[in-house]
Amino acid sequence: MIINPVEKSKYLLQLDVVLEASEINNLFKKELNKTAKTSKMKGFRPGKTPTNLVKNLYGTQMMVELVNKNLVSQVYEYLDKEGIKTFSNFVFDTEDFNYKFTPNDIQDFSASLLVVKEPAVELDSIDWKGNLQYYLPEAQPEKLDEQIDSIRMDIGGLQESEEAIDADSSITVSIIEQEEGADKSEGLTSTFSYVVNAIANETLRESIIGQSKGHSFDLNIMDLTDNEYTLEKQVLKLEGDAKIDSVGKEYKATIDKVEKKFLAEIDEDFFTKIDPNGTVKTVEDLTKILTENYYNTYRNNSDVLFFNDFKDFLLAQFDLDLDDNYYKKFFKQIAGMDDHSLEFHLDRYKDDYKWSWVKGYLDEEYGIEVKDEEITRALIAEINSYFGGVNLPEHMYKKFLDDAYKNPKMVERKKDQIYMSHLVDFMKQNNEIEETFITIADYEAKVEALNDKLVKKAEEENNHDHGHHEHNEAHEHNHGHDLVEDGGDDEDPLLSEETVK
């Protein structure tokens, strides 16, 4: 095969190729003899099928496959020999659409192919520190103080109080069943404790706040909660299989005791209860941990903010110098896009292509990757979080993970989160990207602005989506090299009998 390279631009290489008739003929004869010896055809013994019959039946198909296979393999052999690394599969710029795959009259086959070279990004020359920030909202001292007080309350526990009842008070209530406004003879009685702010009925809850021990009131127990099990076992303390429907709902209630949370003293015992291992010994130690926990609640959003700024900044540094003609050919031939998709979304697809081009080099240089076990651990953590941190039986994890891996979007989303986290860690450690603290209002404004941008982008895409499946599928290909596959698969069929007849 004759290959003549033509430099179209810094990264775009055109290969004018000619697969000569003599070469095609030799390949065709070898394949014809091989097929005749292995084919099984009615009326002929195995291996004795006449080559002319095989040629008449399968000759055109065999020639298409031979041209496909040898065109691809020899082009990649040439690129490898010349030390030319390519980013994506090649596309046909021009080809002989009038070529006749006629076994009895074989002609030269010619085509012009376009390949994009791998990038040579000078990452060391980029001023990351001067152009990128990792934003976090400033920790608010008053919020940290509230958290410390909440911890002190939890450790301090409850103690009886003569003060007026507030929303956080726990009240011990004795009740007696009522009938026609009076105590019911042999009516149900019970004593239970309840936290005031857990009372479901707002009117009842507000009527109790401000009262004191000894206060009496009419109570419909359904105003406490609609959880029948709580009413049956914890409030009315019914025995056996008795249900709420078997008893009355109206009761006279009296508050026998009021308990309030109190602040534990900040002393050695306090810190021991917080951390038995003894690593937290002072208020400063506790504040440091709470501050880091505060930042951690925002890190997912901060990673996304950084990643989008990082992506926009990096793309602005490089120009692939590829025209729309190349992009349209690539997205039609390799990604299977239709004209409708390209009419409305070509600019976005171009950005995806360029990002894939840069990201592939970036990941290779920085060694950033997301392993399967990381995705699994992240999915398990999400499951645990959903169930309040409770460890589940092994079979339940398996069921949830099986379901998760059947949802490519969920897995891709988790993979993106992990990738962004790895990228942030790398940039902080190696490129002096420091955390920049801003007010919570400014931080929320940045998050809202990015959300608005992404929502607008999604709406624009949906407005132009008129049921074309090719368009929808294309939107799945926007991460890493999903859109632009690695070249080099010698078996990829780039021609078809219909295309080249």
N, C-alpha and C positions, 0 to 999 in steps of 0.2 A: 504494500500500500504506500502511496506517495502522500506525504504530509508536508504542507508548507505553512509555517507559522506567520501570522501577521499581528503585530502589536496594535490593538485598537485604542488602548489607553493604558494607564499605569497598571491597572488590575484586570483589564479585559483582554483576553487573547483569542484571536480567531485562528482556527485551523482549517485550511482548505485541503480536503482529502480526496484522493482518487483511489478507489478499489478497482484495480485493472481487471479487464475481462479475462485475461489468462489466469490470474490468481483465482477469480471467482470460479472459472471453469475447472481448475484443478481441485479446488475445495469441493465443488459440486460432484465431481466424479467419485472422489473418495467417499463422500457421504452417501452417494447413490449406491455404490457397491456395498458399503457397510449395511445400509438399510435393506438391500435385496437379500443379503445373507441372513439377516435376523428376522425378516418379516414372515408372517404366517398368513397365507392367502389361499382361499378355497380353490381347489383344483391343482395346487402345486405342493410338492413336498417341502418341508421346512428348509429354507436356505436355497431353494431352487427357483424362486420367483424371478422372472425375467426383468432385467434392469430397465428395459424400455417400458414395461408395464408400470413399474414403480415410478418411473419418470413421468409418464402420462398422468398417473393418478395423483402423485404428491410432489411433482417437480417444482411447481410454483411456490408452494408452501415451504419446501426445503430451501429454496434459494432465498426467500425472505428471511428465514431463520439464520442462514449462513451469513448473509450480509449484516444482519443485526449483530450476531455474535462476534464476528471478526472486526467489524467497524469499532465496536465498543472496546474489545480486548486490545486491539492494536493501537488505538488512540491512547489508552491508559498506559500501555507499554512505552509508547513514545514519551508521554509526560514523565513517567518514572525514570526513563533513561536520561532525559534532559534535566532532571532534578526540579521539575515544575510541580509544585504542590497546589492543588486546586481546592477551592472551598465547596463547590456544589457540583451536582451533575451537569454535564454539558447540555446545551440545547442546540437545535438546528437553526442556523440563521437562514440558510438556503439549502435546498436539496432538489434533486432531479425528480420532480413530481410526475414527469412523463416517462420515467424509466419503466421499461417493460421487463418483467421477470419471466423471460421466455427461455426455457431450457435449451431450445435448439438454435437460439440466436443471442448469445450472451454478450452484453456490452459493458463498457466501463461504467462504474457507479461513482458519482461525484457528489460532494456536499460540503457546506461550510458550517463548521461547528464553533460555538462560543463557549469559552470556559472562563470562570472568574478565579483569579489566583488567591491563595491564602494571604491574609493581611500581614504586614510587617509593622506592627504598631509600636512606636517608641514610647512605651509606658513610663520609662524613667524620666522622660523630658516633660511630663505633665505636672503642672503645679496643682496637686490635689488640695493641699492644705489651704491654699489661697482662694479656692473656688467651691469647696464643699464643706458643709457643716452637718453634724448629726444633732438634731434638735430634741430636747427633752423639756417638759414643763418644770419650772422651779417648784421644789417642794415647799409647801405652805406651812410655816411653823405652827399656826393655829390648828391645822388639820392633824399634824403630828402630835400636838398636845392632846387633842381629842382622842387619838388612838391610844396614847399612853393612859389617859384616864379610863378608857374603856377596858384596857387590860387590868388596871387596878381594880375596877369594878368587878370584873370576872373573878379575879383572885380573891378579892375581899369577900364576895358572896353576899348573902342576905342577913340582915339582923332586924329584930322587931323594932318598930318605930311608933311613936305617938303623934308624929307629924301628919299633916294632911296627905291624902292619897294623891300620887301623881301617875302619869302614864306608865312609868317603869316599875311601879310598886307591884308586889305580889300580895294578894289578899286571900285570907282563909275565910270561907263562907260556909255557914250552916243553913240548910234549907229544909222546909217542910211543905209537903204537897198541899195544895189548896182545892177547895170545892165550894162553889157559890160564895166566894169571898171570905171563907173561914178555913181554919185548919181542918183537913180531912181526917175523920176518925180512922185510925190505923193507916194513915197516909204514909207515903214514902218519905223518909228523911235521909239526909246525907250531909257529909262535910267534905269539902274539897278546896284545893288551892288553885288560884288562877292569876296569871299576869294580866294587868289591866289593859295594856296595849294589844293583847291578843284577843280581846273581846270583839266579835265580828260586828255587832250592831253599834253603829256610831252613837246613836242617841243614848243607849244604855251606858256605853263607855264614858261619854262626857258627863252623864249624871252621877257617876261614881267618883270621877276626879274631883278632888277638893274636899271630899267627905273624910270621916275619921272612923276609927274603930267603934263598933256599936251601931253604926248606921244600918237601917233596915230599908228594904225596897222590894217591890214586886218584880218577880223574875219569870220570864218565859225562857226556859232553858235553850230553846232554839235560837235565841238571840246571842248565845255564847259562841256557837259554831254550827256549821252544817255537817260536821264530821260525826256521824252517828256512833262510830266506835269510841271516840273520845267521850261523848255524852254517856254512853252505856257503861263504860268501864272506869273512867276517871272522874266523872261528875256524879252520876247517879249510883255508880258502883253496883250495877245489877248483877245478880248471881246467875250462874249457869248460862243457858242459851237465851235468857230473857232479852227482848228487843225493845227499842225505844217506843215503838207503837203500843206496847202493852201497859204503859204508864201515862200519867197526866203530864202536861207541859207547864202548868202554872204553879209557882211556888212563892212562899214568903222567904226572903233571904235576909240574913243578918251577917255583917262583917265582924268576925271574932278576932281577927288578928291582921295587922298590917306589917309587911316586911319590905324593907328597902335595901337596895344595894349600897354598900359603903366602899369607900376608897381604901384599898390596902396601903399600909405604910410602905414607903420605898426604903426597904432595908435589906439585909442579907437574905432573909427568908423569902422576900419578894423575888429577888433575882434567882434564888435557887428554884423556886416554883416555875419561873419562866424558862430557865435553862439549867437542868440538873447537871449538865456537863461542865458548868462553870465558865463558859466563854463570855457570857453577858454578866458584867459585874457592876456597871455604872449606867446612869441615865444616858450618858453619851454613847455607850455601846448599844443600848436599846434604840436610841434615836437613829444611829447609823444604819441599823438593820431595817428599821421602819422606813427610812428614807430610800434605801435601795429597793425595798419592796414596792414603794410608791413608784419609783422609776420603772421597775419591771412591769408594772401594769400598763405602761405606755410604750414599751419597747417594740411591740409588734407594729403599732402605728408609726413609730419613729423609724423602724426599719423600712417601711413602705415609703415614707417621705424621703428618706435618704436614697433609696434605690431609684426612685423616679428622678430625683435631681441628678444622681450619678449617671443614669442612663442618658438623660437629655444632654448633660455636659459632655459625656464621652462621645456621643454621636456627633456633636457639633465639632469635634476635633478632626474628623476624617471625612473625606469625600471619595466615594467609590468611583465617581465619574462614569456611571452607567446610565444610558438614556432609557426613556420609557419603552422604546422598541424592544430592548433586551428584556426588561422586566415583564412586559406583556407576553413575550415568547416563553420566558421561564415559567411564569405562573400558569400559562395554558398547558405547556408540555409536561412540566414536572409536577406542579401542584394541582392540576386539573380544574383550574378556575374557568368560569365562563365569562362572556363579554359583559354581562350585567354586573357581576362582581367587580370586574376590573374598572368599569365605568365609574362606579361610586366609591370604591375602596382602594384604588391603586396606590394612593399616597400612604395609606396605613400599611399595606402589604410591603411597600418599598422600605418603610421604617422597620418592619419586622425582619425583612431580609438583611438590612444593614446591621440591625442589632444582633442577629444571629451570626453575621460575619465577624463583628467585633467581639461578641461574647465568647465565641468558640476559641478565638485566640487568647482572650483574657483568661478563660478557665484553664487553658493549657499552660499559660505562663504562671498563673497564680496557684494552680493546682486545686481550684475550687470544684468540689463535686458533692453530690448528695447521694448517700448510700441507702440501699433499700431498708436496711435495719433502722436507719434514722427515721425514715418515713413511718415504719411500723411503730417505733417507740412514740413518735409524735401522735399517731392515731390512738394508741393506747392511753396516752396522757389526756387526750381530748375526751375519750370515753370515761375515764376516771373522773374528770372534772364534771362531766354531765351528771354523773351519779354521786356528786358531792364528795369525791375523793375516796369512796369506798372501793376496796379491792373486790373484784368480781370473780366468780368461778371461771376456770380455764375455758370451759366450753362456751361461755358467754362471750369472752374475748374473741374466740375463734369465729363465732357467728358474726359479731360486729365487724371484725377485720375482713372477713369474706365479703360482707355486704359493701364495706368501704372500697375494697379493691375492684368491685364491680362498677364503681362510679369513678370514671377517669378524671372528671372535673374535681372531685374531692381530693383525690390523690395528687393531682397536679397543683392544686391550691396549697396543700400541705408541703409539697416539694418546693414550691416557690417561697413559702415562709422560711423553710430551713435554708434554702439557698441565700436568701437575703440576709439572714442572720450570719451565715458563714462569710458573706461578702463584707458585712459591717465589721465583723471581728478582724478580718484580714486587713481592711483599710485602716482600722484603728491601730493595729499592731505594727504595720509596715509603712504606712503613708501619713502618719501623724494627723489622722482625722480625730479631732477631739470633740467631746460632748459640749454642745452649746445650750445653755439653759436660758429659756425665755419665759415670759409670763404665761399662765395657763390660758389667758384670753388670746394671746398671739399664737400659741400652739394650736388651740382649737380652730382658729381662723385658717391656719395652714392646712389642717386636716380637712376642714370644710371645703377649702378651695380645690384641693386635690379630688375630693369626692365629687364636687360639681363638675370638674373636668372629665372624670371617668364616666359619670352619669351622662353627660352631654355626648361624649364619644359613643357610648352604648346606644343612646337614643338615635343618633344620626345613622348608626349602622342598622338599627331595627327599622327605621323609617324607609330604608332602601332595600330591605329584605322582602322580596315578593315571592317567597316560597321556593327559591332556587336552592336545591340541596348542596350544590357545589359551593355556593357562597357560605352557607352555614358551616360546612365541614372545614372550610378554609380558616374560619375563626378559631378552630381548635389548634391550629398550627402557629403558635406565637411564642414558643419558648425554646431557647437553645437552638439545636439543629433539627427540631421537629419539622420546620418548614423547609429547610434546605438540607436535603439528605447528603451524606457523604458519597462522593463519587467513587467508582471503582468496582461496582458489581458487574462482572462480565456478563451476567445472565440477564441484565435489565433489557427488555425489548423496547427499543426506541423507535422502531419503524413498525408499520403494519402493512399487510398486503393491500388494504384499502388506501392507505396514505400514498403508497409509492406506485400504484398501478398507472 
